[in-house]
C-alpha cells in the first residue's frame, strides 16, 4: 500500500518572498497552543518540515513565480491547520493577461487588402 495515498496537498500563491513564507510558517505553527502545535524538524531555502503531536508531519514548500511565490503545504492529519496558514498569506497580485499572439496576427490580416483585389 502506498504510504502517500492519504496525504493532503494544498497550494496557494502569495505576494510574500519565499523566505518570508517559511518564517511565517514556522511562526504560525509554533504559536498554536493546542494539540496542533508543530515545531521545526528540517528546513532549507525552499521548504520547512515541522513535527507535531504524535509525530504528525507538516511540510511547506516554496518556489518563486512571476509576481510572487507558489506555496504548497502537505500533511496527513493537520489539513485544516495548513489551510488556515495558506489563507493567512497575502494573495499574489493578479497578473495582467497577455493577448494571444495568434489572435494579434489574425487581426492584422483582416485589415490588409486581399491579394489580387482591385
Chimera marker file (.cmm) of the C-alpha trace (Angstrom):
<marker_set name="trace">
<marker id="1" x="0.000" y="0.000" z="0.000" r="1" g="1" b="0" radius="0.5"/>
<marker id="2" x="1.271" y="3.477" z="-0.886" r="1" g="1" b="0" radius="0.5"/>
<marker id="3" x="2.132" y="5.494" z="2.242" r="1" g="1" b="0" radius="0.5"/>
<marker id="4" x="1.474" y="8.768" z="0.376" r="1" g="1" b="0" radius="0.5"/>
<marker id="5" x="-2.100" y="7.904" z="-0.670" r="1" g="1" b="0" radius="0.5"/>
<marker id="6" x="-3.779" y="9.662" z="2.254" r="1" g="1" b="0" radius="0.5"/>
<marker id="7" x="-1.532" y="12.741" z="2.242" r="1" g="1" b="0" radius="0.5"/>
<marker id="8" x="-3.247" y="16.060" z="1.614" r="1" g="1" b="0" radius="0.5"/>
<marker id="9" x="-1.524" y="18.568" z="-0.687" r="1" g="1" b="0" radius="0.5"/>
<marker id="10" x="-2.697" y="22.181" z="-0.795" r="1" g="1" b="0" radius="0.5"/>
<marker id="11" x="-1.450" y="25.100" z="-2.867" r="1" g="1" b="0" radius="0.5"/>
<marker id="12" x="-1.609" y="28.898" z="-2.798" r="1" g="1" b="0" radius="0.5"/>
<marker id="13" x="0.180" y="31.884" z="-4.295" r="1" g="1" b="0" radius="0.5"/>
<marker id="14" x="1.279" y="34.873" z="-2.263" r="1" g="1" b="0" radius="0.5"/>
<marker id="15" x="2.988" y="38.221" z="-2.698" r="1" g="1" b="0" radius="0.5"/>
<marker id="16" x="5.493" y="37.330" z="0.046" r="1" g="1" b="0" radius="0.5"/>
<marker id="17" x="9.064" y="36.328" z="-0.767" r="1" g="1" b="0" radius="0.5"/>
<marker id="18" x="9.849" y="32.602" z="-0.344" r="1" g="1" b="0" radius="0.5"/>
<marker id="19" x="11.975" y="33.184" z="2.784" r="1" g="1" b="0" radius="0.5"/>
<marker id="20" x="9.176" y="35.248" z="4.369" r="1" g="1" b="0" radius="0.5"/>
<marker id="21" x="6.663" y="32.446" z="3.755" r="1" g="1" b="0" radius="0.5"/>
<marker id="22" x="8.892" y="29.955" z="5.565" r="1" g="1" b="0" radius="0.5"/>
<marker id="23" x="9.342" y="32.340" z="8.513" r="1" g="1" b="0" radius="0.5"/>
<marker id="24" x="5.553" y="32.804" z="8.620" r="1" g="1" b="0" radius="0.5"/>
<marker id="25" x="5.010" y="29.024" z="8.585" r="1" g="1" b="0" radius="0.5"/>
<marker id="26" x="7.391" y="28.450" z="11.492" r="1" g="1" b="0" radius="0.5"/>
<marker id="27" x="5.737" y="31.217" z="13.489" r="1" g="1" b="0" radius="0.5"/>
<marker id="28" x="2.166" y="30.169" z="12.619" r="1" g="1" b="0" radius="0.5"/>
<marker id="29" x="2.575" y="26.551" z="13.714" r="1" g="1" b="0" radius="0.5"/>
<marker id="30" x="4.772" y="27.236" z="16.761" r="1" g="1" b="0" radius="0.5"/>
<marker id="31" x="2.269" y="29.672" z="18.284" r="1" g="1" b="0" radius="0.5"/>
<marker id="32" x="-0.537" y="27.115" z="18.308" r="1" g="1" b="0" radius="0.5"/>
<marker id="33" x="-1.114" y="26.294" z="21.965" r="1" g="1" b="0" radius="0.5"/>
<marker id="34" x="-3.267" y="23.256" z="21.290" r="1" g="1" b="0" radius="0.5"/>
<marker id="35" x="-2.644" y="19.766" z="20.017" r="1" g="1" b="0" radius="0.5"/>
<marker id="36" x="-1.976" y="21.377" z="16.619" r="1" g="1" b="0" radius="0.5"/>
<marker id="37" x="1.356" y="22.985" z="17.532" r="1" g="1" b="0" radius="0.5"/>
<marker id="38" x="4.269" y="21.887" z="15.347" r="1" g="1" b="0" radius="0.5"/>
<marker id="39" x="7.959" y="22.677" z="15.529" r="1" g="1" b="0" radius="0.5"/>
<marker id="40" x="10.792" y="22.768" z="13.002" r="1" g="1" b="0" radius="0.5"/>
<marker id="41" x="12.422" y="19.456" z="12.258" r="1" g="1" b="0" radius="0.5"/>
<marker id="42" x="14.184" y="20.249" z="8.955" r="1" g="1" b="0" radius="0.5"/>
<marker id="43" x="14.493" y="23.332" z="6.802" r="1" g="1" b="0" radius="0.5"/>
<marker id="44" x="16.173" y="24.666" z="3.686" r="1" g="1" b="0" radius="0.5"/>
<marker id="45" x="15.788" y="27.715" z="1.459" r="1" g="1" b="0" radius="0.5"/>
<marker id="46" x="12.793" y="26.072" z="-0.253" r="1" g="1" b="0" radius="0.5"/>
<marker id="47" x="10.986" y="24.132" z="2.475" r="1" g="1" b="0" radius="0.5"/>
<marker id="48" x="10.326" y="23.661" z="6.158" r="1" g="1" b="0" radius="0.5"/>
<marker id="49" x="9.323" y="20.360" z="7.737" r="1" g="1" b="0" radius="0.5"/>
<marker id="50" x="7.514" y="20.617" z="11.065" r="1" g="1" b="0" radius="0.5"/>
<marker id="51" x="6.662" y="17.879" z="13.545" r="1" g="1" b="0" radius="0.5"/>
<marker id="52" x="3.557" y="17.970" z="15.722" r="1" g="1" b="0" radius="0.5"/>
<marker id="53" x="1.869" y="15.852" z="18.343" r="1" g="1" b="0" radius="0.5"/>
<marker id="54" x="2.065" y="12.142" z="17.714" r="1" g="1" b="0" radius="0.5"/>
<marker id="55" x="4.789" y="12.650" z="15.119" r="1" g="1" b="0" radius="0.5"/>
<marker id="56" x="2.446" y="14.339" z="12.640" r="1" g="1" b="0" radius="0.5"/>
<marker id="57" x="4.455" y="15.981" z="9.851" r="1" g="1" b="0" radius="0.5"/>
<marker id="58" x="3.684" y="19.215" z="8.025" r="1" g="1" b="0" radius="0.5"/>
<marker id="59" x="5.797" y="20.218" z="5.051" r="1" g="1" b="0" radius="0.5"/>
<marker id="60" x="5.615" y="23.681" z="3.495" r="1" g="1" b="0" radius="0.5"/>
<marker id="61" x="7.460" y="24.227" z="0.219" r="1" g="1" b="0" radius="0.5"/>
<marker id="62" x="8.003" y="27.450" z="-1.717" r="1" g="1" b="0" radius="0.5"/>
<marker id="63" x="9.160" y="28.455" z="-5.178" r="1" g="1" b="0" radius="0.5"/>
<marker id="64" x="9.361" y="31.883" z="-6.769" r="1" g="1" b="0" radius="0.5"/>
<marker id="65" x="6.986" y="32.578" z="-9.651" r="1" g="1" b="0" radius="0.5"/>
<marker id="66" x="6.345" y="35.761" z="-11.639" r="1" g="1" b="0" radius="0.5"/>
<marker id="67" x="4.545" y="38.174" z="-9.318" r="1" g="1" b="0" radius="0.5"/>
<marker id="68" x="5.016" y="36.210" z="-6.085" r="1" g="1" b="0" radius="0.5"/>
<marker id="69" x="5.616" y="32.829" z="-4.539" r="1" g="1" b="0" radius="0.5"/>
<marker id="70" x="3.931" y="29.478" z="-5.068" r="1" g="1" b="0" radius="0.5"/>
<marker id="71" x="3.371" y="27.725" z="-1.733" r="1" g="1" b="0" radius="0.5"/>
<marker id="72" x="2.491" y="24.069" z="-1.185" r="1" g="1" b="0" radius="0.5"/>
<marker id="73" x="1.526" y="22.516" z="2.115" r="1" g="1" b="0" radius="0.5"/>
<marker id="74" x="1.364" y="18.806" z="2.762" r="1" g="1" b="0" radius="0.5"/>
<marker id="75" x="0.190" y="16.820" z="5.774" r="1" g="1" b="0" radius="0.5"/>
<marker id="76" x="-1.622" y="13.648" z="6.788" r="1" g="1" b="0" radius="0.5"/>
<marker id="77" x="-3.856" y="14.973" z="9.565" r="1" g="1" b="0" radius="0.5"/>
<marker id="78" x="-3.372" y="18.741" z="10.008" r="1" g="1" b="0" radius="0.5"/>
<marker id="79" x="-5.098" y="19.689" z="6.758" r="1" g="1" b="0" radius="0.5"/>
<marker id="80" x="-7.372" y="22.303" z="8.366" r="1" g="1" b="0" radius="0.5"/>
<marker id="81" x="-4.403" y="23.990" z="10.028" r="1" g="1" b="0" radius="0.5"/>
<marker id="82" x="-2.444" y="24.033" z="6.762" r="1" g="1" b="0" radius="0.5"/>
<marker id="83" x="-5.468" y="25.546" z="5.003" r="1" g="1" b="0" radius="0.5"/>
<marker id="84" x="-5.667" y="28.233" z="7.700" r="1" g="1" b="0" radius="0.5"/>
<marker id="85" x="-1.982" y="29.007" z="7.270" r="1" g="1" b="0" radius="0.5"/>
<marker id="86" x="-2.305" y="29.314" z="3.497" r="1" g="1" b="0" radius="0.5"/>
<marker id="87" x="-5.368" y="31.544" z="3.911" r="1" g="1" b="0" radius="0.5"/>
<marker id="88" x="-3.375" y="33.817" z="6.249" r="1" g="1" b="0" radius="0.5"/>
<marker id="89" x="-0.868" y="34.667" z="3.497" r="1" g="1" b="0" radius="0.5"/>
<marker id="90" x="-1.427" y="37.840" z="1.459" r="1" g="1" b="0" radius="0.5"/>
<marker id="91" x="-2.563" y="36.830" z="-2.040" r="1" g="1" b="0" radius="0.5"/>
<marker id="92" x="-0.374" y="37.437" z="-5.072" r="1" g="1" b="0" radius="0.5"/>
<marker id="93" x="-1.489" y="40.311" z="-7.303" r="1" g="1" b="0" radius="0.5"/>
<marker id="94" x="-3.458" y="39.422" z="-10.402" r="1" g="1" b="0" radius="0.5"/>
<marker id="95" x="-1.198" y="39.005" z="-13.418" r="1" g="1" b="0" radius="0.5"/>
<marker id="96" x="-2.279" y="41.005" z="-16.481" r="1" g="1" b="0" radius="0.5"/>
<marker id="97" x="-3.444" y="38.752" z="-19.258" r="1" g="1" b="0" radius="0.5"/>
<marker id="98" x="-1.311" y="38.757" z="-22.359" r="1" g="1" b="0" radius="0.5"/>
<marker id="99" x="-3.059" y="38.750" z="-25.716" r="1" g="1" b="0" radius="0.5"/>
<marker id="100" x="-2.756" y="35.598" z="-27.752" r="1" g="1" b="0" radius="0.5"/>
<marker id="101" x="-0.016" y="36.156" z="-30.347" r="1" g="1" b="0" radius="0.5"/>
<marker id="102" x="-2.000" y="34.205" z="-32.935" r="1" g="1" b="0" radius="0.5"/>
<marker id="103" x="-5.079" y="36.397" z="-32.451" r="1" g="1" b="0" radius="0.5"/>
<marker id="104" x="-2.933" y="39.510" z="-32.928" r="1" g="1" b="0" radius="0.5"/>
<marker id="105" x="-1.625" y="38.331" z="-36.299" r="1" g="1" b="0" radius="0.5"/>
<marker id="106" x="-5.116" y="37.234" z="-37.421" r="1" g="1" b="0" radius="0.5"/>
<marker id="107" x="-6.499" y="40.695" z="-36.648" r="1" g="1" b="0" radius="0.5"/>
<marker id="108" x="-3.774" y="42.381" z="-38.676" r="1" g="1" b="0" radius="0.5"/>
<marker id="109" x="-4.545" y="40.115" z="-41.643" r="1" g="1" b="0" radius="0.5"/>
<marker id="110" x="-8.145" y="41.307" z="-41.676" r="1" g="1" b="0" radius="0.5"/>
<marker id="111" x="-7.026" y="44.897" z="-42.387" r="1" g="1" b="0" radius="0.5"/>
<marker id="112" x="-4.772" y="44.011" z="-45.324" r="1" g="1" b="0" radius="0.5"/>
<marker id="113" x="-6.247" y="44.006" z="-48.847" r="1" g="1" b="0" radius="0.5"/>
<marker id="114" x="-6.648" y="40.561" z="-50.365" r="1" g="1" b="0" radius="0.5"/>
<marker id="115" x="-4.099" y="39.554" z="-52.981" r="1" g="1" b="0" radius="0.5"/>
<marker id="116" x="-5.318" y="40.260" z="-56.496" r="1" g="1" b="0" radius="0.5"/>
<marker id="117" x="-8.126" y="42.593" z="-55.312" r="1" g="1" b="0" radius="0.5"/>
<marker id="118" x="-8.501" y="45.813" z="-57.299" r="1" g="1" b="0" radius="0.5"/>
<link id1="1" id2="2" r="1" g="1" b="0" radius="0.2"/>
<link id1="2" id2="3" r="1" g="1" b="0" radius="0.2"/>
<link id1="3" id2="4" r="1" g="1" b="0" radius="0.2"/>
<link id1="4" id2="5" r="1" g="1" b="0" radius="0.2"/>
<link id1="5" id2="6" r="1" g="1" b="0" radius="0.2"/>
<link id1="6" id2="7" r="1" g="1" b="0" radius="0.2"/>
<link id1="7" id2="8" r="1" g="1" b="0" radius="0.2"/>
<link id1="8" id2="9" r="1" g="1" b="0" radius="0.2"/>
<link id1="9" id2="10" r="1" g="1" b="0" radius="0.2"/>
<link id1="10" id2="11" r="1" g="1" b="0" radius="0.2"/>
<link id1="11" id2="12" r="1" g="1" b="0" radius="0.2"/>
<link id1="12" id2="13" r="1" g="1" b="0" radius="0.2"/>
<link id1="13" id2="14" r="1" g="1" b="0" radius="0.2"/>
<link id1="14" id2="15" r="1" g="1" b="0" radius="0.2"/>
<link id1="15" id2="16" r="1" g="1" b="0" radius="0.2"/>
<link id1="16" id2="17" r="1" g="1" b="0" radius="0.2"/>
<link id1="17" id2="18" r="1" g="1" b="0" radius="0.2"/>
<link id1="18" id2="19" r="1" g="1" b="0" radius="0.2"/>
<link id1="19" id2="20" r="1" g="1" b="0" radius="0.2"/>
<link id1="20" id2="21" r="1" g="1" b="0" radius="0.2"/>
<link id1="21" id2="22" r="1" g="1" b="0" radius="0.2"/>
<link id1="22" id2="23" r="1" g="1" b="0" radius="0.2"/>
<link id1="23" id2="24" r="1" g="1" b="0" radius="0.2"/>
<link id1="24" id2="25" r="1" g="1" b="0" radius="0.2"/>
<link id1="25" id2="26" r="1" g="1" b="0" radius="0.2"/>
<link id1="26" id2="27" r="1" g="1" b="0" radius="0.2"/>
<link id1="27" id2="28" r="1" g="1" b="0" radius="0.2"/>
<link id1="28" id2="29" r="1" g="1" b="0" radius="0.2"/>
<link id1="29" id2="30" r="1" g="1" b="0" radius="0.2"/>
<link id1="30" id2="31" r="1" g="1" b="0" radius="0.2"/>
<link id1="31" id2="32" r="1" g="1" b="0" radius="0.2"/>
<link id1="32" id2="33" r="1" g="1" b="0" radius="0.2"/>
<link id1="33" id2="34" r="1" g="1" b="0" radius="0.2"/>
<link id1="34" id2="35" r="1" g="1" b="0" radius="0.2"/>
<link id1="35" id2="36" r="1" g="1" b="0" radius="0.2"/>
<link id1="36" id2="37" r="1" g="1" b="0" radius="0.2"/>
<link id1="37" id2="38" r="1" g="1" b="0" radius="0.2"/>
<link id1="38" id2="39" r="1" g="1" b="0" radius="0.2"/>
<link id1="39" id2="40" r="1" g="1" b="0" radius="0.2"/>
<link id1="40" id2="41" r="1" g="1" b="0" radius="0.2"/>
<link id1="41" id2="42" r="1" g="1" b="0" radius="0.2"/>
<link id1="42" id2="43" r="1" g="1" b="0" radius="0.2"/>
<link id1="43" id2="44" r="1" g="1" b="0" radius="0.2"/>
<link id1="44" id2="45" r="1" g="1" b="0" radius="0.2"/>
<link id1="45" id2="46" r="1" g="1" b="0" radius="0.2"/>
<link id1="46" id2="47" r="1" g="1" b="0" radius="0.2"/>
<link id1="47" id2="48" r="1" g="1" b="0" radius="0.2"/>
<link id1="48" id2="49" r="1" g="1" b="0" radius="0.2"/>
<link id1="49" id2="50" r="1" g="1" b="0" radius="0.2"/>
<link id1="50" id2="51" r="1" g="1" b="0" radius="0.2"/>
<link id1="51" id2="52" r="1" g="1" b="0" radius="0.2"/>
<link id1="52" id2="53" r="1" g="1" b="0" radius="0.2"/>
<link id1="53" id2="54" r="1" g="1" b="0" radius="0.2"/>
<link id1="54" id2="55" r="1" g="1" b="0" radius="0.2"/>
<link id1="55" id2="56" r="1" g="1" b="0" radius="0.2"/>
<link id1="56" id2="57" r="1" g="1" b="0" radius="0.2"/>
<link id1="57" id2="58" r="1" g="1" b="0" radius="0.2"/>
<link id1="58" id2="59" r="1" g="1" b="0" radius="0.2"/>
<link id1="59" id2="60" r="1" g="1" b="0" radius="0.2"/>
<link id1="60" id2="61" r="1" g="1" b="0" radius="0.2"/>
<link id1="61" id2="62" r="1" g="1" b="0" radius="0.2"/>
<link id1="62" id2="63" r="1" g="1" b="0" radius="0.2"/>
<link id1="63" id2="64" r="1" g="1" b="0" radius="0.2"/>
<link id1="64" id2="65" r="1" g="1" b="0" radius="0.2"/>
<link id1="65" id2="66" r="1" g="1" b="0" radius="0.2"/>
<link id1="66" id2="67" r="1" g="1" b="0" radius="0.2"/>
<link id1="67" id2="68" r="1" g="1" b="0" radius="0.2"/>
<link id1="68" id2="69" r="1" g="1" b="0" radius="0.2"/>
<link id1="69" id2="70" r="1" g="1" b="0" radius="0.2"/>
<link id1="70" id2="71" r="1" g="1" b="0" radius="0.2"/>
<link id1="71" id2="72" r="1" g="1" b="0" radius="0.2"/>
<link id1="72" id2="73" r="1" g="1" b="0" radius="0.2"/>
<link id1="73" id2="74" r="1" g="1" b="0" radius="0.2"/>
<link id1="74" id2="75" r="1" g="1" b="0" radius="0.2"/>
<link id1="75" id2="76" r="1" g="1" b="0" radius="0.2"/>
<link id1="76" id2="77" r="1" g="1" b="0" radius="0.2"/>
<link id1="77" id2="78" r="1" g="1" b="0" radius="0.2"/>
<link id1="78" id2="79" r="1" g="1" b="0" radius="0.2"/>
<link id1="79" id2="80" r="1" g="1" b="0" radius="0.2"/>
<link id1="80" id2="81" r="1" g="1" b="0" radius="0.2"/>
<link id1="81" id2="82" r="1" g="1" b="0" radius="0.2"/>
<link id1="82" id2="83" r="1" g="1" b="0" radius="0.2"/>
<link id1="83" id2="84" r="1" g="1" b="0" radius="0.2"/>
<link id1="84" id2="85" r="1" g="1" b="0" radius="0.2"/>
<link id1="85" id2="86" r="1" g="1" b="0" radius="0.2"/>
<link id1="86" id2="87" r="1" g="1" b="0" radius="0.2"/>
<link id1="87" id2="88" r="1" g="1" b="0" radius="0.2"/>
<link id1="88" id2="89" r="1" g="1" b="0" radius="0.2"/>
<link id1="89" id2="90" r="1" g="1" b="0" radius="0.2"/>
<link id1="90" id2="91" r="1" g="1" b="0" radius="0.2"/>
<link id1="91" id2="92" r="1" g="1" b="0" radius="0.2"/>
<link id1="92" id2="93" r="1" g="1" b="0" radius="0.2"/>
<link id1="93" id2="94" r="1" g="1" b="0" radius="0.2"/>
<link id1="94" id2="95" r="1" g="1" b="0" radius="0.2"/>
<link id1="95" id2="96" r="1" g="1" b="0" radius="0.2"/>
<link id1="96" id2="97" r="1" g="1" b="0" radius="0.2"/>
<link id1="97" id2="98" r="1" g="1" b="0" radius="0.2"/>
<link id1="98" id2="99" r="1" g="1" b="0" radius="0.2"/>
<link id1="99" id2="100" r="1" g="1" b="0" radius="0.2"/>
<link id1="100" id2="101" r="1" g="1" b="0" radius="0.2"/>
<link id1="101" id2="102" r="1" g="1" b="0" radius="0.2"/>
<link id1="102" id2="103" r="1" g="1" b="0" radius="0.2"/>
<link id1="103" id2="104" r="1" g="1" b="0" radius="0.2"/>
<link id1="104" id2="105" r="1" g="1" b="0" radius="0.2"/>
<link id1="105" id2="106" r="1" g="1" b="0" radius="0.2"/>
<link id1="106" id2="107" r="1" g="1" b="0" radius="0.2"/>
<link id1="107" id2="108" r="1" g="1" b="0" radius="0.2"/>
<link id1="108" id2="109" r="1" g="1" b="0" radius="0.2"/>
<link id1="109" id2="110" r="1" g="1" b="0" radius="0.2"/>
<link id1="110" id2="111" r="1" g="1" b="0" radius="0.2"/>
<link id1="111" id2="112" r="1" g="1" b="0" radius="0.2"/>
<link id1="112" id2="113" r="1" g="1" b="0" radius="0.2"/>
<link id1="113" id2="114" r="1" g="1" b="0" radius="0.2"/>
<link id1="114" id2="115" r="1" g="1" b="0" radius="0.2"/>
<link id1="115" id2="116" r="1" g="1" b="0" radius="0.2"/>
<link id1="116" id2="117" r="1" g="1" b="0" radius="0.2"/>
<link id1="117" id2="118" r="1" g="1" b="0" radius="0.2"/>
</marker_set>
